[in-house]
Amino acid sequence: MSNHVYKHIELTGSSEEGIQQAIESAITKASDSLHGMRWFEVIDTRGHVEHGRVLHWQVTIKVGFTLD
């Protein structure tokens, strides 16, 4: 097993479709400027309710990436 050092950050993604789409939104956007992402952990999940319906999801994740 290789020795790795990781830095981690928190991101919040949002979606009107669901939790997975909110996570993927955050990862996809972060991949524009972050490289070497290796893992994520869901920290918090929230939703927006209006007139008895879930309209929006927000998911905060911790993302780990390797250092160059």
Rosetta constraint file for C-alpha pairs under 8 A:
AtomPair CA 4 CA 66 HARMONIC 6.87 0.50
AtomPair CA 5 CA 66 HARMONIC 5.97 0.50
AtomPair CA 5 CA 67 HARMONIC 6.48 0.50
AtomPair CA 6 CA 64 HARMONIC 5.82 0.50
AtomPair CA 6 CA 65 HARMONIC 5.29 0.50
AtomPair CA 6 CA 66 HARMONIC 4.65 0.50
AtomPair CA 6 CA 67 HARMONIC 6.20 0.50
AtomPair CA 7 CA 64 HARMONIC 5.64 0.50
AtomPair CA 7 CA 65 HARMONIC 5.57 0.50
AtomPair CA 7 CA 66 HARMONIC 6.41 0.50
AtomPair CA 7 CA 67 HARMONIC 6.81 0.50
AtomPair CA 8 CA 62 HARMONIC 6.46 0.50
AtomPair CA 8 CA 63 HARMONIC 5.29 0.50
AtomPair CA 8 CA 64 HARMONIC 4.25 0.50
AtomPair CA 8 CA 65 HARMONIC 6.24 0.50
AtomPair CA 9 CA 62 HARMONIC 5.59 0.50
AtomPair CA 9 CA 63 HARMONIC 5.49 0.50
AtomPair CA 9 CA 64 HARMONIC 6.79 0.50
AtomPair CA 10 CA 60 HARMONIC 6.73 0.50
AtomPair CA 10 CA 61 HARMONIC 5.55 0.50
AtomPair CA 10 CA 62 HARMONIC 4.40 0.50
AtomPair CA 10 CA 63 HARMONIC 6.20 0.50
AtomPair CA 11 CA 26 HARMONIC 6.33 0.50
AtomPair CA 11 CA 60 HARMONIC 5.53 0.50
AtomPair CA 11 CA 61 HARMONIC 5.40 0.50
AtomPair CA 11 CA 62 HARMONIC 6.44 0.50
AtomPair CA 11 CA 63 HARMONIC 7.40 0.50
AtomPair CA 12 CA 22 HARMONIC 7.95 0.50
AtomPair CA 12 CA 23 HARMONIC 7.80 0.50
AtomPair CA 12 CA 26 HARMONIC 6.20 0.50
AtomPair CA 12 CA 58 HARMONIC 6.54 0.50
AtomPair CA 12 CA 59 HARMONIC 5.45 0.50
AtomPair CA 12 CA 60 HARMONIC 4.12 0.50
AtomPair CA 12 CA 61 HARMONIC 6.27 0.50
AtomPair CA 13 CA 22 HARMONIC 4.66 0.50
AtomPair CA 13 CA 23 HARMONIC 5.63 0.50
AtomPair CA 13 CA 24 HARMONIC 7.58 0.50
AtomPair CA 13 CA 25 HARMONIC 5.58 0.50
AtomPair CA 13 CA 26 HARMONIC 4.38 0.50
AtomPair CA 13 CA 58 HARMONIC 5.71 0.50
AtomPair CA 13 CA 59 HARMONIC 5.48 0.50
AtomPair CA 13 CA 60 HARMONIC 6.48 0.50
AtomPair CA 14 CA 21 HARMONIC 7.57 0.50
AtomPair CA 14 CA 22 HARMONIC 4.36 0.50
AtomPair CA 14 CA 23 HARMONIC 7.46 0.50
AtomPair CA 14 CA 25 HARMONIC 6.86 0.50
AtomPair CA 14 CA 26 HARMONIC 7.54 0.50
AtomPair CA 14 CA 56 HARMONIC 7.16 0.50
AtomPair CA 14 CA 57 HARMONIC 5.47 0.50
AtomPair CA 14 CA 58 HARMONIC 4.39 0.50
AtomPair CA 14 CA 59 HARMONIC 6.40 0.50
AtomPair CA 15 CA 19 HARMONIC 7.25 0.50
AtomPair CA 15 CA 21 HARMONIC 5.98 0.50
AtomPair CA 15 CA 22 HARMONIC 4.74 0.50
AtomPair CA 15 CA 25 HARMONIC 7.58 0.50
AtomPair CA 15 CA 56 HARMONIC 5.83 0.50
AtomPair CA 15 CA 57 HARMONIC 5.28 0.50
AtomPair CA 15 CA 58 HARMONIC 6.70 0.50
AtomPair CA 16 CA 55 HARMONIC 5.88 0.50
AtomPair CA 16 CA 56 HARMONIC 4.41 0.50
AtomPair CA 16 CA 57 HARMONIC 6.03 0.50
AtomPair CA 17 CA 21 HARMONIC 6.43 0.50
AtomPair CA 17 CA 22 HARMONIC 7.88 0.50
AtomPair CA 17 CA 56 HARMONIC 7.29 0.50
AtomPair CA 17 CA 57 HARMONIC 7.51 0.50
AtomPair CA 18 CA 22 HARMONIC 6.36 0.50
AtomPair CA 18 CA 56 HARMONIC 7.57 0.50
AtomPair CA 18 CA 57 HARMONIC 5.99 0.50
AtomPair CA 19 CA 23 HARMONIC 6.36 0.50
AtomPair CA 19 CA 45 HARMONIC 7.87 0.50
AtomPair CA 19 CA 57 HARMONIC 6.18 0.50
AtomPair CA 19 CA 58 HARMONIC 7.31 0.50
AtomPair CA 19 CA 59 HARMONIC 6.63 0.50
AtomPair CA 20 CA 24 HARMONIC 6.15 0.50
AtomPair CA 21 CA 25 HARMONIC 5.96 0.50
AtomPair CA 22 CA 26 HARMONIC 6.45 0.50
AtomPair CA 22 CA 57 HARMONIC 6.70 0.50
AtomPair CA 22 CA 58 HARMONIC 6.30 0.50
AtomPair CA 22 CA 59 HARMONIC 6.04 0.50
AtomPair CA 23 CA 27 HARMONIC 6.32 0.50
AtomPair CA 23 CA 59 HARMONIC 6.30 0.50
AtomPair CA 23 CA 60 HARMONIC 7.84 0.50
AtomPair CA 23 CA 61 HARMONIC 7.39 0.50
AtomPair CA 24 CA 28 HARMONIC 5.85 0.50
AtomPair CA 25 CA 29 HARMONIC 6.14 0.50
AtomPair CA 26 CA 30 HARMONIC 6.08 0.50
AtomPair CA 27 CA 31 HARMONIC 6.08 0.50
AtomPair CA 28 CA 32 HARMONIC 7.06 0.50
AtomPair CA 29 CA 33 HARMONIC 7.92 0.50
AtomPair CA 30 CA 34 HARMONIC 5.70 0.50
AtomPair CA 31 CA 35 HARMONIC 6.24 0.50
AtomPair CA 31 CA 37 HARMONIC 7.80 0.50
AtomPair CA 35 CA 65 HARMONIC 7.13 0.50
AtomPair CA 35 CA 66 HARMONIC 7.98 0.50
AtomPair CA 36 CA 65 HARMONIC 5.05 0.50
AtomPair CA 36 CA 66 HARMONIC 5.28 0.50
AtomPair CA 36 CA 67 HARMONIC 7.44 0.50
AtomPair CA 37 CA 63 HARMONIC 6.95 0.50
AtomPair CA 37 CA 64 HARMONIC 5.80 0.50
AtomPair CA 37 CA 65 HARMONIC 3.97 0.50
AtomPair CA 37 CA 66 HARMONIC 6.56 0.50
AtomPair CA 38 CA 63 HARMONIC 7.59 0.50
AtomPair CA 38 CA 64 HARMONIC 5.80 0.50
AtomPair CA 38 CA 65 HARMONIC 5.31 0.50
AtomPair CA 38 CA 66 HARMONIC 7.14 0.50
AtomPair CA 39 CA 63 HARMONIC 5.78 0.50
AtomPair CA 39 CA 64 HARMONIC 5.28 0.50
AtomPair CA 39 CA 65 HARMONIC 7.14 0.50
AtomPair CA 40 CA 61 HARMONIC 6.25 0.50
AtomPair CA 40 CA 62 HARMONIC 5.40 0.50
AtomPair CA 40 CA 63 HARMONIC 4.32 0.50
AtomPair CA 40 CA 64 HARMONIC 6.18 0.50
AtomPair CA 41 CA 61 HARMONIC 5.39 0.50
AtomPair CA 41 CA 62 HARMONIC 5.12 0.50
AtomPair CA 41 CA 63 HARMONIC 6.61 0.50
AtomPair CA 42 CA 59 HARMONIC 7.14 0.50
AtomPair CA 42 CA 60 HARMONIC 6.15 0.50
AtomPair CA 42 CA 61 HARMONIC 4.42 0.50
AtomPair CA 42 CA 62 HARMONIC 6.46 0.50
AtomPair CA 43 CA 59 HARMONIC 7.61 0.50
AtomPair CA 43 CA 60 HARMONIC 5.45 0.50
AtomPair CA 43 CA 61 HARMONIC 5.15 0.50
AtomPair CA 43 CA 62 HARMONIC 6.56 0.50
AtomPair CA 44 CA 59 HARMONIC 5.76 0.50
AtomPair CA 44 CA 60 HARMONIC 5.03 0.50
AtomPair CA 44 CA 61 HARMONIC 7.02 0.50
AtomPair CA 45 CA 57 HARMONIC 7.44 0.50
AtomPair CA 45 CA 58 HARMONIC 5.90 0.50
AtomPair CA 45 CA 59 HARMONIC 4.53 0.50
AtomPair CA 45 CA 60 HARMONIC 6.40 0.50
AtomPair CA 46 CA 57 HARMONIC 5.91 0.50
AtomPair CA 46 CA 58 HARMONIC 5.10 0.50
AtomPair CA 46 CA 59 HARMONIC 6.30 0.50
AtomPair CA 47 CA 54 HARMONIC 6.62 0.50
AtomPair CA 47 CA 55 HARMONIC 7.41 0.50
AtomPair CA 47 CA 56 HARMONIC 5.52 0.50
AtomPair CA 47 CA 57 HARMONIC 4.43 0.50
AtomPair CA 47 CA 58 HARMONIC 5.96 0.50
AtomPair CA 48 CA 54 HARMONIC 5.81 0.50
AtomPair CA 48 CA 55 HARMONIC 5.66 0.50
AtomPair CA 48 CA 56 HARMONIC 5.04 0.50
AtomPair CA 48 CA 57 HARMONIC 6.49 0.50
AtomPair CA 49 CA 53 HARMONIC 5.35 0.50
AtomPair CA 49 CA 54 HARMONIC 4.52 0.50
AtomPair CA 49 CA 55 HARMONIC 5.78 0.50
AtomPair CA 49 CA 56 HARMONIC 7.36 0.50
AtomPair CA 50 CA 54 HARMONIC 6.56 0.50
AtomPair CA 50 CA 55 HARMONIC 6.66 0.50
